[in-house]
Amino acid sequence: MSSRWLRALARVALGLTLSQTLPAQALVPYTYVPNPTELQGAGLGIAQAAARLLRLGQAEDAARLAALTVQLLPADPRGWMLLAEAQLRSNQRQEAAVSLARAKDLDPNNAGIWFAEGSLALRDSRPEQAIGLLEQGLRLDSRNASAYFDLGNAHILLNQPSQALKAFERASGLRKDFWEAINNQALVLYEQGNVEEAISRWRRVLRIKPDAAEPNLALAASLFRRGGEARSEALERAGKALDLEPNYVLDSYQKEQLWGPKLRTTTQQLFEQQELKAQVDRAMANASPEDGLDL
């Protein structure tokens, strides 16, 4: 923020204070009123500071600054989008919905706003509404990989595996290293009974992200189901996955991550193996179910 703007704010504050305390007949001191260009510059400067805080993970502080931005620049949809993002990251979902609605009123052809509303609907367990919002956004921007990923998750929640698989494949086609989308393809394929193809895709994920807990454990369960020589690899990968993320020991956490009943059942059978008792017990002691992530 420029020193000129700070001096202007000080003059405004001084003028307001004196005007409130002087008698009615006294001369009201001169009050400096910033011009529109200065207001815009100040608003953009504050927005930049809010964005920096957001990148640093200080979402609540970013939201407070972004709220000041939209007061200074109420007709700029970028400020409302920034405010909504900060509110989402600080778990202010209702406030974020209001900010997104305001942004959409100002810029209805901005695909990012539709995607953000769709993601919010998905987090609030409104998958049908999420699909409508995401599809509208994709009509405006058909090359957004994250939107296709959210769309796939919404279809999973509505038990529409074919549509989910198609969306996940579109996401990974747009972003080759989008391992989460490939992982979720495997989740769908496993539930459809195509275990070997699911195994192939989880191995593909692990070539991109070798230390990701979810594909390690899912692959372990799939290999355990295959049996035979694959059993030793299954046990090794399962122990590694539980050390990386103890919450995966919980059926409820697996379900939050959109694991279907077949995979959860196989995983539970894997956890019952004597060779994994120490890792399972340690994971149960360290698991924090309240730390479950949003979709």
C-alpha positions as CSV (number, residue, x, y, z in Angstrom):
1,M,0.0,0.0,0.0
2,S,1.5,3.4,-1.0
3,S,2.5,5.9,1.6
4,R,0.1,8.4,-0.1
5,W,-2.8,6.1,0.5
6,L,-1.9,5.6,4.1
7,R,-1.7,9.4,4.6
8,A,-5.1,9.7,3.0
9,L,-6.6,7.1,5.3
10,A,-5.1,9.0,8.3
11,R,-6.7,12.3,7.1
12,V,-10.1,10.5,6.7
13,A,-9.9,9.1,10.2
14,L,-8.8,12.4,11.7
15,G,-11.6,14.2,9.9
16,L,-14.3,11.8,11.1
17,T,-13.0,11.9,14.6
18,L,-13.0,15.7,14.8
19,S,-16.4,16.0,13.2
20,Q,-17.9,13.7,15.8
21,T,-16.5,15.7,18.8
22,L,-16.7,19.3,17.8
23,P,-19.8,21.4,18.7
24,A,-22.4,21.8,16.0
25,Q,-21.4,25.4,15.3
26,A,-17.7,24.7,15.0
27,L,-16.0,24.6,11.6
28,V,-15.7,21.1,10.3
29,P,-12.1,20.4,9.2
30,Y,-11.2,19.5,5.6
31,T,-11.5,15.8,5.0
32,Y,-9.6,14.2,2.2
33,V,-11.8,11.9,0.0
34,P,-9.7,9.5,-2.1
35,N,-10.5,9.5,-5.8
36,P,-11.7,6.4,-7.7
37,T,-8.3,5.7,-9.1
38,E,-6.7,5.7,-5.6
39,L,-9.5,3.5,-4.3
40,Q,-9.0,1.0,-7.1
41,G,-5.2,0.9,-6.5
42,A,-5.7,0.3,-2.8
43,G,-8.2,-2.4,-3.5
44,L,-5.9,-4.2,-5.9
45,G,-3.0,-3.9,-3.5
46,I,-5.1,-5.4,-0.7
47,A,-6.2,-8.2,-3.0
48,Q,-2.6,-9.0,-3.8
49,A,-1.8,-9.2,-0.1
50,A,-4.8,-11.5,0.4
51,A,-3.7,-13.8,-2.4
52,R,-0.3,-14.0,-0.9
53,L,-1.7,-15.0,2.5
54,L,-3.9,-17.6,0.8
55,R,-0.8,-19.1,-0.9
56,L,0.8,-19.3,2.6
57,G,-2.2,-21.2,4.0
58,Q,-3.4,-18.3,6.1
59,A,-7.0,-18.5,4.9
60,E,-8.8,-16.7,7.7
61,D,-6.5,-13.7,7.4
62,A,-6.8,-13.8,3.6
63,A,-10.6,-13.8,4.0
64,R,-10.5,-10.7,6.1
65,L,-8.4,-8.8,3.6
66,A,-10.5,-10.0,0.7
67,A,-13.6,-8.7,2.4
68,L,-12.0,-5.3,2.5
69,T,-11.2,-5.7,-1.2
70,V,-14.8,-6.2,-2.2
71,Q,-15.8,-3.2,-0.1
72,L,-13.4,-1.0,-2.1
73,L,-14.1,-2.7,-5.4
74,P,-17.7,-4.1,-5.2
75,A,-18.1,-4.4,-9.0
76,D,-15.0,-6.5,-9.6
77,P,-15.8,-10.2,-9.7
78,R,-12.2,-11.1,-9.1
79,G,-12.4,-9.8,-5.6
80,W,-15.5,-11.8,-4.9
81,M,-13.8,-14.9,-6.3
82,L,-10.8,-14.4,-4.1
83,L,-13.0,-13.9,-1.1
84,A,-15.0,-17.1,-1.8
85,E,-11.8,-19.1,-2.2
86,A,-10.5,-17.8,1.2
87,Q,-13.8,-18.5,2.8
88,L,-13.9,-22.0,1.4
89,R,-10.4,-22.8,2.7
90,S,-11.4,-21.5,6.1
91,N,-14.5,-23.6,6.2
92,Q,-17.0,-20.7,5.8
93,R,-19.2,-22.4,3.3
94,Q,-22.3,-20.4,3.6
95,E,-20.4,-17.1,3.3
96,A,-18.5,-18.6,0.3
97,A,-21.8,-19.4,-1.4
98,V,-22.9,-15.8,-1.1
99,S,-19.6,-14.5,-2.5
100,L,-19.8,-16.9,-5.4
101,A,-23.3,-15.9,-6.2
102,R,-22.2,-12.2,-6.2
103,A,-19.3,-13.0,-8.5
104,K,-21.6,-14.9,-10.9
105,D,-24.0,-12.0,-11.1
106,L,-21.1,-9.8,-12.1
107,D,-19.5,-12.3,-14.5
108,P,-21.9,-15.1,-15.5
109,N,-19.7,-16.3,-18.3
110,N,-16.8,-17.1,-16.1
111,A,-16.4,-20.8,-16.0
112,G,-14.3,-20.7,-12.9
113,I,-17.3,-19.4,-10.9
114,W,-19.5,-22.3,-12.0
115,F,-16.7,-24.8,-11.2
116,A,-16.3,-23.3,-7.7
117,E,-20.1,-23.5,-7.1
118,G,-20.1,-27.1,-8.3
119,S,-17.2,-28.0,-6.0
120,L,-19.0,-26.3,-3.1
121,A,-22.2,-28.2,-3.8
122,L,-20.1,-31.5,-3.9
123,R,-18.6,-30.7,-0.5
124,D,-22.1,-30.0,0.9
125,S,-23.3,-33.5,-0.3
126,R,-25.4,-32.1,-3.1
127,P,-24.1,-34.2,-6.1
128,E,-27.0,-33.6,-8.4
129,Q,-26.7,-29.9,-8.1
130,A,-22.9,-30.2,-8.4
131,I,-23.3,-32.0,-11.8
132,G,-25.5,-29.3,-13.2
133,L,-23.1,-26.5,-12.1
134,L,-20.0,-28.3,-13.3
135,E,-21.5,-29.2,-16.7
136,Q,-22.5,-25.6,-17.2
137,G,-18.9,-24.5,-16.4
138,L,-17.6,-27.2,-18.8
139,R,-19.7,-25.7,-21.6
140,L,-17.8,-22.5,-21.1
141,D,-14.4,-24.2,-20.6
142,S,-14.2,-27.8,-21.8
143,R,-10.6,-28.3,-20.9
144,N,-10.6,-28.0,-17.1
145,A,-9.3,-31.3,-15.7
146,S,-10.2,-30.5,-12.1
147,A,-13.9,-29.9,-13.1
148,Y,-14.0,-33.3,-14.7
149,F,-12.5,-34.8,-11.6
150,D,-15.2,-33.2,-9.4
151,L,-17.8,-34.3,-12.0
152,G,-16.6,-37.9,-11.7
153,N,-16.8,-37.8,-7.9
154,A,-20.4,-36.5,-8.1
155,H,-21.3,-39.4,-10.4
156,I,-19.8,-41.9,-7.9
157,L,-21.9,-40.4,-5.1
158,L,-25.0,-41.0,-7.3
159,N,-24.0,-44.5,-8.1
160,Q,-23.4,-43.8,-11.8
161,P,-20.1,-45.6,-12.4
162,S,-20.0,-45.4,-16.2
163,Q,-20.4,-41.6,-16.2
164,A,-17.8,-41.4,-13.4
165,L,-15.2,-43.4,-15.3
166,K,-15.7,-41.3,-18.4
167,A,-15.2,-38.1,-16.4
168,F,-12.1,-39.4,-14.6
169,E,-10.6,-40.5,-17.9
170,R,-11.3,-37.1,-19.5
171,A,-9.5,-35.5,-16.5
172,S,-6.4,-37.6,-16.8
173,G,-6.4,-37.1,-20.6
174,L,-6.2,-33.3,-20.0
175,R,-3.5,-33.6,-17.3
176,K,-1.2,-36.6,-17.7
177,D,0.1,-36.5,-14.2
178,F,-3.3,-36.2,-12.6
179,W,-2.8,-39.3,-10.4
180,E,-6.0,-38.7,-8.3
181,A,-8.1,-39.1,-11.4
182,I,-6.3,-42.3,-12.5
183,N,-6.7,-43.6,-8.9
184,N,-10.4,-43.0,-9.0
185,Q,-10.7,-44.7,-12.4
186,A,-9.3,-47.8,-10.6
187,L,-11.8,-47.4,-7.8
188,V,-14.7,-47.6,-10.3
189,L,-13.1,-50.4,-12.3
190,Y,-12.6,-52.5,-9.1
191,E,-16.3,-52.2,-8.1
192,Q,-17.3,-53.1,-11.7
193,G,-15.3,-56.4,-11.3
194,N,-12.5,-55.4,-13.6
195,V,-9.8,-56.1,-11.0
196,E,-6.9,-56.6,-13.4
197,E,-7.4,-53.3,-15.1
198,A,-7.8,-51.6,-11.7
199,I,-4.4,-53.1,-10.7
200,S,-2.9,-51.8,-13.9
201,R,-4.1,-48.2,-13.2
202,W,-3.0,-48.2,-9.6
203,R,0.5,-49.3,-10.7
204,R,0.3,-46.4,-13.2
205,V,-0.6,-44.0,-10.3
206,L,2.4,-45.3,-8.2
207,R,4.8,-44.6,-11.1
208,I,3.7,-40.9,-10.7
209,K,3.2,-40.8,-6.9
210,P,5.0,-43.7,-5.3
211,D,4.4,-42.6,-1.7
212,A,0.7,-42.0,-2.0
213,A,-1.1,-44.0,0.7
214,E,-4.4,-44.6,-1.1
215,P,-3.1,-46.3,-4.3
216,N,-0.7,-48.3,-2.2
217,L,-3.4,-49.7,0.0
218,A,-5.9,-50.2,-2.8
219,L,-3.3,-52.0,-4.9
220,A,-2.5,-54.1,-1.8
221,A,-6.1,-55.2,-1.4
222,S,-6.4,-56.0,-5.1
223,L,-3.2,-58.1,-5.0
224,F,-4.4,-59.8,-1.8
225,R,-7.6,-60.8,-3.7
226,R,-5.5,-62.2,-6.5
227,G,-3.6,-64.3,-4.0
228,G,-0.7,-66.6,-4.8
229,E,2.7,-64.9,-5.3
230,A,1.1,-61.5,-5.0
231,R,0.4,-61.9,-1.3
232,S,3.8,-60.8,-0.1
233,E,3.6,-57.6,-2.1
234,A,0.1,-57.0,-0.8
235,L,1.3,-57.2,2.8
236,E,4.3,-55.0,2.2
237,R,2.2,-52.3,0.4
238,A,-0.5,-52.4,3.1
239,G,1.9,-51.8,5.9
240,K,3.5,-49.0,4.0
241,A,0.1,-47.3,3.3
242,L,-0.9,-47.5,7.0
243,D,2.3,-45.9,8.1
244,L,1.8,-43.1,5.5
245,E,-1.9,-42.5,6.4
246,P,-3.2,-44.3,9.5
247,N,-6.8,-43.1,8.8
248,Y,-7.1,-45.6,6.0
249,V,-7.4,-48.3,8.7
250,L,-10.9,-47.0,9.3
251,D,-13.8,-48.2,7.1
252,S,-15.5,-44.8,7.5
253,Y,-12.4,-43.0,6.2
254,Q,-12.2,-45.3,3.2
255,K,-15.9,-44.5,2.5
256,E,-15.2,-40.8,2.7
257,Q,-12.6,-41.3,0.0
258,L,-15.3,-42.9,-2.2
259,W,-14.1,-46.5,-1.8
260,G,-16.9,-48.9,-2.8
261,P,-18.2,-51.8,-0.7
262,K,-16.2,-54.5,-2.6
263,L,-12.8,-52.8,-2.1
264,R,-13.6,-52.0,1.6
265,T,-14.6,-55.6,2.2
266,T,-11.4,-56.9,0.6
267,T,-9.3,-54.4,2.6
268,Q,-10.9,-55.5,5.8
269,Q,-10.0,-59.1,5.1
270,L,-6.4,-58.0,4.3
271,F,-6.2,-56.2,7.7
272,E,-7.2,-59.4,9.5
273,Q,-4.0,-61.1,8.4
274,Q,-1.6,-61.9,11.3
275,E,1.4,-60.4,9.5
276,L,-0.3,-57.0,9.6
277,K,-1.4,-57.0,13.2
278,A,1.3,-54.6,14.4
279,Q,0.7,-52.1,11.6
280,V,-3.0,-52.3,12.0
281,D,-2.9,-51.8,15.8
282,R,-0.5,-48.8,15.4
283,A,-2.8,-47.3,12.7
284,M,-5.8,-47.7,15.0
285,A,-4.0,-45.9,17.8
286,N,-2.9,-43.0,15.5
287,A,-6.1,-42.6,13.4
288,S,-8.0,-39.4,13.7
289,P,-11.4,-39.8,12.0
290,E,-12.3,-36.2,12.6
291,D,-9.5,-35.3,10.2
292,G,-11.4,-36.8,7.2
293,L,-11.0,-34.6,4.1
294,D,-13.7,-33.0,2.1
295,L,-14.3,-34.3,-1.4
